[in-house]
Amino acid sequence: MSVSLSRHEIEHILENDRVELSQLQDSLAKTDLLTQRMGGMLAGFEDRLSKLESSILPIHKATKHLTKLHESMDLGLVSRFVDSNLTDIDKSLERVDQIVDSLGLAGKLDLSISHGPARAENISDYLASVTKLKDAYHHLQTLDFKCGEQALTKLATVITKAHFHLDALFRKKLSAHSTVTASSNLSAAATADSNPALADAADGKAAAAKGAPPGGPNPPAAGGAGVVAKITDGDIEELAMLTAQMAPLDAIMTSERMKDERDPGDGRYEHVRTYVDVRSKYLSKSLHALAQASVAAASATGAAGASAKAAGSVGATAASYQKGSSTFIVYFLQFLKLCKAEKALIQKLIVKPQAQMCYIQSITPASDTLVETAEIIISRVKRSIQKKEFNDLYMLIDVCSNMNDLLKQYDGIIAFSGNKGAELTEIVSNSKTIILNFFREFIAELKQPEPPKPVLPIDGTVHEITSVTMNILRRLLEFELPITAMLGESSSVASSSQIPLAMVPTLTGTGQTGSSSSGASSAANLPGSLRDLCREVLALLLANLEGKAKGYKGRGVLGIIFLVNNFFFGECCCLADDSFDGLSIGVPPLQALKNIRSIGSVLLDSEADFDKGFNRQKEAYKASWMPCCQQLLDNVKVDTSSSTGGKVALTRSQREAIKDRFKNFNTEIDSLYTMQRGYTIADPELRQQIIKDVKGILLPQYEAFFDRYTHMEFSKSPSKYIKYDKASLEAVLDGLFVGSTEAIERKFFGGL
């Protein structure tokens, strides 16, 4: 029992010893920790003492030197030395105070910064506090204190709060100066100063209200178009003051973000993001109405051209596109003006390293809309060409010319716009490609050989290809300078083409392209000027018409009448004056001379070619009446001396010869009339001229023949052979080429 108790006590004692040992170990660990801390403090004191020693040592040396100076009794040197060292001490004390103030500045200003500016109208006190924060942050960055890192973090937090309030104020003020005021029309001054041809666009809405046709001299203005808000110099200074404060704050915030690898950012300052957000929306809204109006006007131009094509010559003038009337020209000009103003504003508000990036991002939405609108118009032009509706083509030439001039005028803006400027240049390049491809296919179409069964007018009137070609050339001459410039650049444009013309229709077909080989062969051979192009086209047109006339083989002189009509039409177009009103198939050219624009004034040699061809065909037609004249040759030998009672006695053979002459003449007239009764010469003066030529060779001979033999008894029933007198024959000739001969047919041919 005693042994058991003794063991228990021993175990209890051991347990107590273990507890005490554990406590001793904890105490020892704490003692070691205190020792380490004490060592650190001592090391810190040692460092401080070293620094103090390094600070005091110069003072000690100065004092020692001062003592020596004092002993030498040079009081002037002593005074200067004392002043110098006192200044160093003051600077050191000021620096210490600055460090102390910087370490505690975040805490002092946190509350006032968090509440934002007390008054938005006067933020000078708030900006002064922000300046202190910024200076404190930069000052602490130059020091290598551990306690400085924590202070820098706190300062960065307060700076972020300050930036938030300043950015909100910047957004508010910038938005106030970026509002779009609704207006019923565009100001004429907004366009006329750079391009006077566009000044009439300002009154488009009034013209539309009076019933003016779309695409006319005064196109519909962009209803609701934005009026550019002008920012005064005082407002710009106020905004510049804000951005000048926010730029260094953004730099601090960016550097803090760069420490966090998870959010490196894109390097763009926050106030630049704000600027882009506000101004990009403003630019888009300012041009939105013009973008819509440009698409609507282009649609109206195409629709009007299609209607005029369906209606023939009626309304051709109202529907034709008028040079300088495209709303897209106004749209593009306004876009460039806004870009110029935006660049100037950004250069005043945004720091230079971020200015161009800010500008490009600000104009991107508006630029994208402009490019999209241009692509819609270009696509529409391509479809219109496929439908043989060329009104849109003239609009594209005008737009391309004006855009090209404006790009040169605003070349600095285009260069500053980077890839967005390149997109605008590409629009012009693609437009030129479409126009030049049209010329190539136009020429290739005229060069194509005629098919075995060509589609020709059944009455020999003006062919569609003649009317279309002359009208196209007339309209192209309105744009002579820009087209000549395009032709001069044709080789380089062809090599850098981005949007080839997918399908250019034939002038006489519906949707089939010309021969690819012909197009390819002429791709690099376009003439160097528009006049040369017109000469080549007209020469090809003459050859094309002569080839088409061969399709009338076996149909008498219809091919000659066809060439007479077409050559005369071409000659009239070349001889007309400068007040064109409209050309269309079936329009009498001489009646429209006062309304047709002259192309002969610049293409005199082409007019001469038409005139030669016309005269040659006119003589050929006169020759077709020679068989009738041959029947009137007086080769019947009649002896008038053997007359009895005033009547000439005819032999049987003489009577038969006279009968044959009348009968053969009637047969020839009937044959020619039957063959030519469906022919048409639409122009009254030309018709009268052709008929006069026929009368000049036929009527005198028939009158002499008629007067000589109608008084002779060559038949008991002379009316059986004498079908025409002079008046009736003249009436038959007058009935040629009118398109309706029912009265003459009933009288002389019984409705053949």
NORFEN-V605345 format. One record per pair of residues at least 4 apart in sequence whose C-alpha atoms are under 8 Angstrom apart, sorted by sequence separation. I is the first residue (numbers start at 1). GAP is how many residues later the second one is. If there is no record, write none. Layout:
BEGIN
i gap
I GAP
I GAP
END
This chain:
BEGIN
i gap
1 4
2 4
3 4
4 4
5 4
6 4
7 4
8 4
9 4
10 4
11 4
12 4
13 4
14 4
15 4
16 4
17 4
18 4
19 4
20 4
21 4
22 4
23 4
24 4
25 4
26 4
27 4
28 4
29 4
30 4
31 4
32 4
33 4
34 4
35 4
36 4
37 4
38 4
39 4
40 4
41 4
42 4
43 4
44 4
45 4
46 4
47 4
48 4
49 4
50 4
51 4
52 4
53 4
54 4
55 4
56 4
57 4
58 4
59 4
60 4
61 4
62 4
63 4
64 4
65 4
66 4
67 4
68 4
69 4
70 4
74 4
75 4
76 4
77 4
78 4
79 4
80 4
81 4
82 4
83 4
84 4
85 4
86 4
87 4
88 4
89 4
90 4
91 4
92 4
93 4
94 4
95 4
96 4
97 4
98 4
99 4
100 4
101 4
102 4
104 4
105 4
106 4
107 4
109 4
110 4
111 4
112 4
113 4
119 4
123 4
124 4
125 4
126 4
127 4
128 4
129 4
130 4
131 4
132 4
133 4
134 4
135 4
136 4
137 4
138 4
139 4
144 4
145 4
146 4
147 4
148 4
149 4
150 4
151 4
152 4
153 4
154 4
155 4
156 4
157 4
158 4
159 4
160 4
161 4
162 4
163 4
164 4
165 4
166 4
167 4
168 4
169 4
170 4
171 4
172 4
173 4
174 4
175 4
186 4
187 4
188 4
189 4
191 4
192 4
195 4
198 4
200 4
203 4
204 4
205 4
206 4
207 4
208 4
212 4
215 4
231 4
232 4
233 4
234 4
235 4
236 4
237 4
238 4
239 4
240 4
241 4
242 4
243 4
244 4
245 4
246 4
247 4
248 4
249 4
250 4
251 4
252 4
253 4
254 4
255 4
256 4
257 4
260 4
268 4
269 4
270 4
271 4
272 4
273 4
274 4
275 4
276 4
277 4
278 4
279 4
280 4
281 4
282 4
283 4
284 4
285 4
287 4
288 4
289 4
290 4
291 4
292 4
293 4
294 4
295 4
296 4
297 4
298 4
299 4
300 4
301 4
302 4
303 4
304 4
305 4
306 4
307 4
308 4
309 4
311 4
312 4
315 4
316 4
321 4
325 4
326 4
327 4
328 4
329 4
330 4
331 4
332 4
333 4
334 4
335 4
336 4
337 4
338 4
339 4
340 4
341 4
342 4
343 4
344 4
345 4
346 4
347 4
350 4
351 4
352 4
354 4
355 4
356 4
357 4
358 4
359 4
360 4
361 4
363 4
364 4
365 4
366 4
367 4
368 4
369 4
370 4
371 4
372 4
373 4
374 4
375 4
376 4
377 4
378 4
379 4
380 4
381 4
382 4
383 4
384 4
385 4
390 4
391 4
392 4
393 4
394 4
395 4
396 4
397 4
398 4
399 4
400 4
401 4
402 4
403 4
404 4
405 4
406 4
407 4
410 4
411 4
412 4
413 4
414 4
417 4
418 4
419 4
420 4
421 4
422 4
423 4
424 4
425 4
426 4
427 4
428 4
429 4
430 4
431 4
432 4
433 4
434 4
435 4
436 4
437 4
438 4
439 4
440 4
441 4
442 4
443 4
444 4
450 4
456 4
457 4
462 4
463 4
464 4
465 4
466 4
467 4
468 4
469 4
470 4
471 4
472 4
473 4
474 4
475 4
476 4
479 4
480 4
481 4
482 4
483 4
484 4
485 4
486 4
489 4
490 4
491 4
492 4
493 4
505 4
506 4
514 4
515 4
516 4
517 4
518 4
519 4
520 4
521 4
522 4
528 4
529 4
530 4
531 4
532 4
533 4
534 4
535 4
536 4
537 4
538 4
539 4
540 4
541 4
542 4
543 4
544 4
545 4
546 4
547 4
548 4
549 4
552 4
555 4
557 4
558 4
559 4
560 4
561 4
562 4
563 4
564 4
565 4
566 4
567 4
568 4
569 4
570 4
571 4
572 4
583 4
587 4
588 4
589 4
592 4
599 4
600 4
603 4
604 4
605 4
606 4
607 4
608 4
609 4
610 4
611 4
612 4
613 4
614 4
615 4
616 4
617 4
618 4
619 4
620 4
621 4
622 4
625 4
626 4
627 4
628 4
629 4
639 4
643 4
644 4
650 4
651 4
652 4
653 4
654 4
655 4
656 4
657 4
658 4
659 4
660 4
661 4
662 4
663 4
664 4
665 4
666 4
667 4
668 4
669 4
670 4
671 4
672 4
673 4
683 4
684 4
685 4
686 4
687 4
688 4
689 4
690 4
691 4
692 4
693 4
694 4
695 4
696 4
697 4
698 4
699 4
700 4
701 4
702 4
703 4
704 4
705 4
706 4
707 4
708 4
714 4
717 4
718 4
719 4
724 4
725 4
726 4
727 4
728 4
729 4
730 4
731 4
732 4
741 4
742 4
743 4
744 4
745 4
746 4
69 5
70 5
118 5
143 5
191 5
192 5
207 5
208 5
214 5
215 5
231 5
258 5
259 5
268 5
308 5
324 5
347 5
350 5
384 5
385 5
416 5
417 5
457 5
462 5
505 5
506 5
514 5
527 5
528 5
587 5
643 5
644 5
650 5
681 5
682 5
695 5
709 5
713 5
724 5
735 5
736 5
744 5
745 5
746 5
69 6
117 6
192 6
208 6
212 6
213 6
214 6
257 6
258 6
308 6
384 6
414 6
415 6
457 6
505 6
506 6
527 6
552 6
553 6
600 6
642 6
643 6
681 6
735 6
745 6
141 7
191 7
192 7
257 7
258 7
308 7
309 7
385 7
407 7
414 7
456 7
476 7
504 7
505 7
506 7
526 7
552 7
600 7
641 7
642 7
745 7
69 8
70 8
118 8
140 8
191 8
257 8
308 8
347 8
350 8
384 8
385 8
413 8
414 8
503 8
504 8
505 8
506 8
551 8
640 8
710 8
69 9
117 9
346 9
384 9
503 9
504 9
505 9
550 9
639 9
640 9
735 9
742 9
116 10
189 10
503 10
504 10
549 10
141 11
188 11
207 11
208 11
254 11
305 11
308 11
381 11
549 11
66 12
140 12
188 12
207 12
208 12
307 12
346 12
380 12
381 12
638 12
710 12
732 12
113 13
188 13
207 13
254 13
346 13
549 13
582 13
583 13
731 13
188 14
204 14
205 14
305 14
549 14
580 14
581 14
582 14
66 15
137 15
186 15
187 15
188 15
203 15
204 15
205 15
254 15
304 15
305 15
381 15
579 15
580 15
581 15
113 16
186 16
202 16
203 16
204 16
205 16
304 16
343 16
573 16
577 16
579 16
580 16
581 16
638 16
113 17
185 17
186 17
200 17
201 17
203 17
204 17
205 17
342 17
546 17
572 17
576 17
577 17
578 17
579 17
580 17
637 17
137 18
185 18
200 18
201 18
203 18
205 18
251 18
301 18
378 18
407 18
545 18
572 18
575 18
576 18
577 18
578 18
579 18
580 18
636 18
136 19
137 19
200 19
201 19
202 19
250 19
301 19
576 19
577 19
578 19
706 19
109 20
185 20
201 20
250 20
301 20
569 20
573 20
576 20
577 20
578 20
250 21
545 21
568 21
572 21
576 21
577 21
636 21
133 22
247 22
576 22
636 22
62 23
573 23
575 23
576 23
703 23
247 24
339 24
404 24
573 24
574 24
575 24
576 24
702 24
133 25
134 25
246 25
403 25
542 25
573 25
574 25
575 25
59 26
133 26
573 26
574 26
575 26
106 27
573 27
574 27
699 27
105 28
243 28
298 28
400 28
130 29
297 29
494 29
574 29
632 29
297 30
574 30
631 30
699 30
105 31
335 31
400 31
631 31
699 31
130 32
294 32
400 32
574 32
575 32
294 33
491 33
574 33
631 33
632 33
102 34
293 34
294 34
397 34
490 34
631 34
102 35
186 35
396 35
397 35
695 35
185 36
186 36
490 36
571 36
102 37
103 37
185 37
186 37
290 37
291 37
294 37
570 37
571 37
628 37
102 38
184 38
185 38
290 38
332 38
397 38
695 38
184 39
185 39
186 39
468 39
487 39
571 39
99 40
183 40
184 40
185 40
290 40
291 40
487 40
488 40
570 40
571 40
628 40
99 41
183 41
184 41
186 41
290 41
487 41
488 41
627 41
628 41
182 42
183 42
393 42
465 42
487 42
568 42
691 42
182 43
183 43
465 43
487 43
567 43
568 43
691 43
114 44
182 44
183 44
287 44
464 44
484 44
485 44
567 44
103 45
106 45
113 45
181 45
182 45
484 45
691 45
116 46
180 46
181 46
483 46
484 46
567 46
568 46
688 46
104 47
107 47
114 47
180 47
181 47
287 47
483 47
567 47
103 48
106 48
110 48
113 48
114 48
117 48
180 48
181 48
287 48
102 49
106 49
109 49
113 49
116 49
120 49
180 49
105 50
116 50
179 50
436 50
480 50
564 50
687 50
178 51
436 51
480 51
563 51
658 51
106 52
177 52
371 52
375 52
382 52
177 53
367 53
371 53
374 53
378 53
477 53
564 53
177 54
432 54
436 54
476 54
563 54
564 54
283 55
659 55
682 55
364 56
371 56
561 56
658 56
659 56
680 56
681 56
682 56
360 57
560 57
666 57
679 57
680 57
681 57
228 58
359 58
360 58
560 58
655 58
656 58
663 58
679 58
680 58
226 59
227 59
655 59
662 59
663 59
677 59
678 59
679 59
680 59
226 60
356 60
360 60
433 60
560 60
561 60
654 60
655 60
662 60
676 60
677 60
679 60
225 61
226 61
356 61
432 61
433 61
445 61
473 61
560 61
676 61
678 61
225 62
226 62
445 62
650 62
659 62
677 62
678 62
225 63
226 63
437 63
438 63
441 63
649 63
650 63
673 63
225 64
429 64
433 64
437 64
442 64
557 64
647 64
648 64
649 64
650 64
677 64
174 65
224 65
225 65
434 65
441 65
442 65
647 65
648 65
173 66
223 66
433 66
434 66
438 66
448 66
647 66
222 67
430 67
433 67
434 67
448 67
539 67
557 67
222 68
429 68
430 68
433 68
535 68
538 68
542 68
629 68
633 68
170 69
326 69
429 69
430 69
445 69
534 69
625 69
629 69
632 69
222 70
223 70
321 70
329 70
343 70
430 70
444 70
445 70
448 70
628 70
632 70
222 71
320 71
321 71
328 71
332 71
444 71
447 71
531 71
535 71
622 71
634 71
170 72
221 72
323 72
326 72
441 72
469 72
531 72
618 72
622 72
629 72
170 73
220 73
321 73
326 73
329 73
333 73
340 73
441 73
625 73
629 73
632 73
321 74
324 74
329 74
336 74
339 74
444 74
323 75
324 75
444 75
466 75
166 76
220 77
336 77
219 78
272 78
291 78
295 78
441 78
444 78
674 78
167 79
283 79
287 79
291 79
294 79
298 79
440 79
443 79
670 79
166 80
283 80
309 80
280 81
284 81
295 81
299 81
394 81
398 81
401 81
215 82
272 82
276 82
280 82
284 82
291 82
295 82
302 82
390 82
394 82
397 82
440 82
163 83
214 83
275 83
276 83
279 83
280 83
283 83
306 83
440 83
280 84
281 84
305 84
215 85
273 85
276 85
277 85
280 85
284 85
305 85
163 86
214 86
215 86
268 86
272 86
276 86
280 86
305 86
397 86
437 86
440 86
163 87
214 87
275 87
302 87
305 87
439 87
160 89
302 89
159 90
214 90
301 90
302 90
301 91
446 91
456 92
591 92
160 93
447 93
590 93
159 94
298 94
443 94
446 94
454 94
588 94
589 94
446 95
456 95
587 95
588 95
590 95
156 96
586 96
587 96
588 96
590 96
156 97
443 97
447 97
450 97
454 97
446 98
449 98
450 98
453 98
460 98
459 99
460 99
156 100
178 100
461 100
462 100
466 100
470 100
170 101
174 101
178 101
460 101
461 101
180 102
216 102
460 102
167 103
171 103
175 103
179 103
216 103
459 103
460 103
462 103
463 103
470 103
167 104
171 104
174 104
175 104
178 104
215 104
216 104
247 104
461 104
462 104
466 104
180 105
213 105
214 105
215 105
216 105
217 105
222 105
244 105
460 105
461 105
180 106
213 106
215 106
216 106
217 106
219 106
221 106
243 106
167 107
171 107
215 107
217 107
218 107
219 107
220 107
243 107
462 107
217 108
219 108
240 108
216 109
236 109
240 109
215 110
228 110
239 110
240 110
215 111
236 112
471 112
236 113
131 114
134 114
130 115
134 115
467 116
468 116
565 116
386 117
388 117
467 117
127 118
386 118
387 118
388 118
467 118
558 118
561 118
382 119
385 119
386 119
388 119
556 119
557 119
385 120
555 120
561 120
382 121
464 121
558 121
382 122
388 122
463 122
477 122
387 123
462 123
474 123
201 124
386 124
387 124
462 124
474 124
200 125
386 125
461 125
474 125
198 126
201 126
473 126
197 127
198 127
201 129
198 131
198 132
191 139
191 142
191 143
190 144
323 155
461 218
459 219
460 219
461 219
458 220
459 220
460 220
461 220
458 221
459 221
460 221
461 221
317 264
316 265
317 265
316 266
316 267
313 269
313 270
313 271
312 272
313 272
312 273
313 274
END
